């Protein structure tokens, strides 16, 4: 090290004002170290001012008696130790929020990227949200209609629920995310509904797909989009879902709106968390992820729900890609513990040209039973969903048997299950990416398909329901051929 650089590196820190200092002790990775300061707190927002006037942001990572560590969100390249100024804001990062943010596109920090001026902020809100008293939570009840039969009919999304989608690399989760955002609504009510859509670590063409999809359909008018590209700083990827959820909380609990938050891709979020943890020198846990991955994911997912004294609600649909289609990977594994169910994509169904390729057998909505049936959808909905699930599980057994002995050796009942399985996948699960099915149409379609089975096989349905909705096999087959 040259004598000049040594002198600069050891230059004393100068206090410029109550909360502003000049001079750093050390820089490594995304971390800068400053000595001899007081009256700062953990996670306090920081502004880093370079000699050329460039402004970067960060936060206090650790506070000690002698040293304070600051993480710079956009990186430390170009930072000069003696000339860089540090301004401590005095509080955690706050972002502007307003109802006018609906219909706009922002980056992960909440800055507009659609070429329009920044909305006038109604208030500044803590990006980490406010803790919710568990005793003030209301139990989720009513459903959100997505227009996707395999979700509405068999894995119903309940208002206030966290229902993740487990996908895989190359599967059409982006198309389904956009479809849910475009089509979702609350049936039979005039209460206000909004969508907060946040994409993390996505490619530029994917970002343009989402933007174009919402603009063309008109859904952007009640949607706030937060786009973080793969080329953006990892720390912005960590902040993007928090910024989006801060707006969702404001709309739900200050404007009494029902807000659906769609977050994709949580795996990219986890990768950014692992990268930052490695740069900080933290001890890794499973597959290199930090040991606090569970609590970090929970800090996002648990910002969902309904409050007793508020009229709005927040519902989450996080989407994550499973590396190597491994559902036991840390991110989907821990997500499953925190959320109330999961929707699982099948690569085999995708290869069969089924969209959306949802495998209903490992999929589950734990709150579904509390938001369907009489008074919510239709009285026969719970039993019909159970019958479809049970029959499709039997289809897998029959297909395995047919692979051994051949279809010609199967009984008449087993062959009816094969016909049911084919119709279930091709007509009920499969639908167009722009097709929005009303809940009544989904249930009627379910009855047409389940009617391909003999009446004696419908053990999950009541006799009254069968008499009212069962379609004779000849009519059911005619309906299938017409479709």
ZAMARGU-4260 file (C-alpha; in steps of 0.2 Angstrom, whole numbers, plus 5000, padded with zeros to 4 digits):
<rodrens>
0) 5000/5000/5000 | 5007/5017/4995 | 5011/5030/5009 | 4997/5042/5002 | 4984/5028/5002
5) 4989/5023/5020 | 4987/5041/5026 | 4970/5042/5017 | 4964/5026/5024 | 4968/5031/5042
10) 4961/5048/5040 | 4951/5053/5055 | 4932/5054/5053 | 4926/5072/5054 | 4908/5076/5061
15) 4900/5088/5048 | 4884/5090/5058 | 4873/5081/5070 | 4870/5067/5058 | 4883/5069/5045
20) 4901/5063/5044 | 4915/5062/5032 | 4929/5049/5030 | 4928/5030/5031 | 4939/5017/5039
25) 4937/5002/5027 | 4927/4996/5012 | 4924/4977/5008 | 4911/4970/4997 | 4895/4980/4999
30) 4900/4985/5017 | 4908/5001/5023 | 4915/5004/5040 | 4915/5020/5050 | 4923/5023/5067
35) 4920/5035/5081 | 4902/5039/5079 | 4887/5039/5091 | 4868/5040/5091 | 4865/5028/5077
40) 4854/5013/5077 | 4852/4996/5069 | 4844/4996/5052 | 4844/5015/5051 | 4843/5022/5034
45) 4859/5030/5027 | 4864/5042/5013 | 4881/5040/5005 | 4887/5055/4996 | 4902/5053/4984
50) 4914/5067/4980 | 4906/5070/4963 | 4889/5072/4971 | 4882/5055/4967 | 4870/5049/4981
55) 4868/5031/4986 | 4858/5023/4999 | 4861/5010/5012 | 4857/5005/5030 | 4866/5002/5047
60) 4870/4983/5047 | 4879/4983/5064 | 4883/4995/5078 | 4897/4993/5090 | 4907/5004/5103
65) 4921/5007/5090 | 4914/5003/5073 | 4898/5005/5063 | 4895/4994/5048 | 4884/5001/5034
70) 4878/4990/5019 | 4877/5000/5003 | 4863/4994/4992 | 4870/4999/4975 | 4887/4993/4978
75) 4903/5002/4984 | 4913/5004/4968 | 4920/5021/4966 | 4919/5026/4985 | 4934/5035/4991
80) 4938/5033/5009 | 4943/5051/5015 | 4931/5061/5004 | 4914/5051/5006 | 4901/5059/5017
85) 4889/5049/5027 | 4872/5055/5032 | 4862/5046/5045 | 4843/5049/5042 | 4838/5045/5060
90) 4825/5031/5056 | 4823/5015/5046 | 4819/5017/5027 | 4803/5025/5024 | 4795/5026/5007
95) 4781/5037/5000 | 4764/5029/4998 | 4748/5035/4990 | 4732/5029/4982 | 4738/5037/4965
100) 4752/5024/4964 | 4739/5012/4956 | 4741/5012/4938 | 4759/5016/4939 | 4776/5006/4937
105) 4790/5008/4950 | 4807/5000/4953 | 4811/4990/4969 | 4813/5006/4979 | 4797/5014/4974
110) 4804/5026/4961 | 4793/5028/4946 | 4801/5020/4930 | 4786/5024/4918 | 4792/5041/4913
115) 4779/5050/4923 | 4782/5061/4938 | 4782/5053/4955 | 4764/5053/4963 | 4761/5065/4977
120) 4764/5055/4993 | 4750/5054/5006 | 4762/5048/5019 | 4779/5041/5022 | 4778/5023/5028
125) 4791/5011/5036 | 4796/4999/5023 | 4797/4985/5035 | 4779/4988/5040 | 4771/4988/5057
130) 4769/4973/5069 | 4751/4966/5069 | 4743/4961/5085 | 4738/4943/5083 | 4722/4946/5093
135) 4717/4959/5081 | 4717/4947/5066 | 4701/4942/5058 | 4699/4924/5051 | 4699/4923/5032
140) 4682/4919/5024 | 4677/4925/5007 | 4685/4920/4991 | 4694/4929/4977 | 4689/4923/4960
145) 4704/4921/4949 | 4694/4914/4933 | 4706/4899/4933 | 4696/4883/4936 | 4709/4872/4944
150) 4712/4886/4957 | 4694/4892/4960 | 4686/4874/4959 | 4699/4864/4969 | 4712/4876/4977
155) 4701/4891/4981 | 4710/4907/4985 | 4703/4915/5001 | 4704/4933/5005 | 4717/4936/5018
160) 4726/4919/5013 | 4744/4916/5008 | 4744/4903/4994 | 4761/4901/4985 | 4763/4893/4968
165) 4778/4881/4966 | 4784/4880/4948 | 4800/4875/4939 | 4812/4882/4927 | 4804/4885/4910
170) 4786/4882/4916 | 4773/4895/4912 | 4772/4903/4930 | 4774/4921/4922 | 4759/4918/4911
175) 4748/4912/4926 | 4754/4926/4937 | 4749/4939/4924 | 4732/4930/4921 | 4728/4930/4940
180) 4733/4948/4941 | 4722/4952/4926 | 4707/4942/4930 | 4705/4942/4949 | 4690/4950/4957
185) 4678/4949/4972 | 4661/4942/4966 | 4645/4950/4971 | 4651/4965/4980 | 4655/4983/4976
190) 4670/4984/4988 | 4686/4991/4980 | 4699/4978/4974 | 4717/4982/4969 | 4732/4972/4964
195) 4750/4975/4969 | 4762/4965/4958 | 4780/4964/4962 | 4793/4955/4951 | 4811/4951/4957
200) 4826/4947/4947 | 4817/4945/4931 | 4824/4947/4913 | 4820/4963/4903 | 4809/4953/4891
205) 4799/4946/4906 | 4797/4964/4913 | 4790/4970/4896 | 4778/4955/4895 | 4770/4960/4912
210) 4769/4978/4908 | 4762/4975/4890 | 4750/4962/4897 | 4742/4974/4910 | 4742/4989/4899
215) 4733/4979/4884 | 4720/4972/4896 | 4717/4988/4905 | 4721/4979/4922 | 4735/4992/4925
220) 4722/5005/4930 | 4720/4996/4947 | 4737/4988/4948 | 4753/4995/4955 | 4769/4986/4947
225) 4786/4985/4955 | 4799/4978/4943 | 4816/4973/4949 | 4827/4967/4934 | 4841/4954/4936
230) 4854/4968/4932 | 4848/4978/4947 | 4857/4978/4963 | 4854/4963/4975 | 4849/4974/4989
235) 4835/4982/4978 | 4828/4964/4976 | 4827/4962/4995 | 4818/4979/4997 | 4806/4977/4982
240) 4793/4965/4990 | 4794/4976/5006 | 4791/4992/4997 | 4776/4983/4988 | 4769/4976/5004
245) 4770/4993/5012 | 4759/5001/4998 | 4747/4986/5000 | 4746/4989/5019 | 4742/5007/5016
250) 4729/5003/5003 | 4721/4989/5014 | 4721/4997/5031 | 4720/5016/5027 | 4708/5015/5011
255) 4699/4999/5016 | 4703/4991/4999 | 4705/4972/4996 | 4723/4970/4989 | 4730/4955/4980
260) 4749/4954/4981 | 4758/4944/4968 | 4776/4941/4971 | 4787/4932/4958 | 4800/4925/4959
265) 4804/4922/4977 | 4818/4910/4972 | 4827/4925/4965 | 4824/4934/4981 | 4832/4920/4991
270) 4847/4920/4979 | 4849/4938/4983 | 4848/4935/5001 | 4861/4921/5000 | 4873/4933/4990
275) 4872/4947/5003 | 4874/4935/5017 | 4890/4928/5009 | 4897/4945/5006 | 4894/4949/5025
280) 4904/4934/5030 | 4889/4926/5039 | 4889/4907/5043 | 4879/4898/5030 | 4865/4885/5033
285) 4856/4873/5021 | 4863/4875/5003 | 4872/4891/5008 | 4857/4901/5013 | 4858/4911/5029
290) 4851/4903/5045 | 4838/4917/5046 | 4830/4912/5029 | 4814/4906/5038 | 4811/4922/5049
295) 4816/4933/5034 | 4802/4924/5023 | 4790/4925/5037 | 4793/4944/5039 | 4786/4945/5021
300) 4772/4932/5021 | 4765/4937/5038 | 4761/4954/5032 | 4745/4947/5025 | 4728/4945/5033
305) 4712/4955/5039 | 4711/4966/5054 | 4695/4966/5065 | 4694/4985/5065 | 4698/4988/5046
310) 4688/4985/5031 | 4702/4980/5019 | 4712/4964/5017 | 4729/4958/5010 | 4730/4942/5001
315) 4747/4935/4994 | 4751/4924/4980 | 4770/4921/4980 | 4777/4912/4965 | 4794/4903/4966
320) 4803/4891/4955 | 4810/4875/4963 | 4828/4872/4958 | 4829/4855/4949 | 4810/4854/4953
325) 4815/4849/4971 | 4800/4853/4982 | 4812/4850/4997 | 4823/4864/4992 | 4825/4877/5007
330) 4814/4890/4999 | 4799/4880/4994 | 4801/4869/5010 | 4801/4884/5022 | 4787/4893/5012
335) 4776/4878/5014 | 4778/4879/5033 | 4773/4898/5034 | 4759/4898/5021 | 4742/4890/5020
340) 4744/4878/5006 | 4752/4877/4989 | 4749/4875/4970 | 4761/4864/4962 | 4765/4864/4944
345) 4768/4847/4934 | 4782/4846/4921 | 4773/4830/4914 | 4757/4840/4912 | 4767/4854/4904
350) 4774/4842/4891 | 4756/4836/4887 | 4752/4854/4882 | 4741/4857/4898 | 4740/4875/4904
355) 4740/4879/4918 | 4750/4863/4922 | 4744/4861/4939 | 4745/4844/4948 | 4730/4844/4959
360) 4736/4830/4970 | 4750/4838/4979 | 4741/4855/4978 | 4731/4861/4993 | 4722/4876/4999
365) 4720/4874/5018 | 4708/4888/5020 | 4697/4883/5005 | 4684/4874/5016 | 4680/4891/5025
370) 4677/4901/5010 | 4666/4890/4999 | 4649/4881/4999 | 4632/4889/5003 | 4633/4907/5006
375) 4650/4909/4997 | 4650/4899/4981 | 4637/4885/4979 | 4631/4872/4991 | 4638/4857/4981
380) 4656/4865/4979 | 4665/4856/4994 | 4658/4839/4990 | 4661/4841/4971 | 4679/4846/4974
385) 4682/4831/4986 | 4675/4820/4972 | 4686/4827/4959 | 4701/4825/4969 | 4697/4807/4974
390) 4693/4802/4957 | 4709/4809/4950 | 4719/4800/4963 | 4711/4784/4957 | 4715/4788/4939
395) 4734/4787/4944 | 4731/4770/4950 | 4722/4764/4935 | 4735/4772/4923 | 4749/4762/4933
400) 4738/4746/4931 | 4735/4749/4912 | 4754/4751/4909 | 4756/4733/4916 | 4741/4724/4909
405) 4735/4735/4895 | 4719/4745/4893 | 4710/4731/4885 | 4711/4720/4901 | 4704/4734/4912
410) 4686/4733/4919 | 4672/4744/4913 | 4674/4755/4928 | 4692/4757/4927 | 4690/4762/4908
415) 4678/4775/4914 | 4691/4782/4926 | 4703/4783/4911 | 4690/4793/4902 | 4687/4804/4917
420) 4706/4807/4919 | 4708/4813/4901 | 4693/4824/4902 | 4698/4831/4919 | 4716/4836/4912
425) 4710/4842/4895 | 4694/4851/4899 | 4694/4856/4918 | 4713/4860/4921 | 4717/4865/4904
430) 4711/4883/4899 | 4716/4897/4888 | 4728/4910/4896 | 4716/4924/4892 | 4700/4913/4897
435) 4691/4919/4913 | 4679/4906/4919 | 4665/4912/4931 | 4664/4901/4947 | 4647/4894/4941
440) 4655/4888/4924 | 4669/4880/4934 | 4657/4870/4945 | 4646/4865/4930 | 4661/4859/4920
445) 4666/4849/4935 | 4649/4840/4935 | 4650/4837/4917 | 4667/4828/4919 | 4663/4819/4935
450) 4647/4812/4926 | 4658/4802/4915 | 4659/4790/4930 | 4645/4778/4935 | 4634/4785/4949
455) 4639/4771/4961 | 4657/4778/4961 | 4652/4796/4967 | 4654/4792/4985 | 4659/4810/4990
460) 4642/4817/4984 | 4625/4817/4992 | 4611/4808/4983 | 4602/4825/4982 | 4617/4833/4974
465) 4618/4819/4961 | 4600/4820/4957 | 4601/4839/4954 | 4618/4840/4944 | 4622/4823/4937
470) 4623/4822/4919 | 4619/4805/4910 | 4635/4797/4903 | 4628/4799/4885 | 4625/4818/4887
475) 4642/4820/4897 | 4651/4812/4882 | 4642/4823/4870 | 4647/4838/4879 | 4665/4832/4879
480) 4665/4829/4861 | 4658/4846/4858 | 4671/4854/4868
</rodrens>
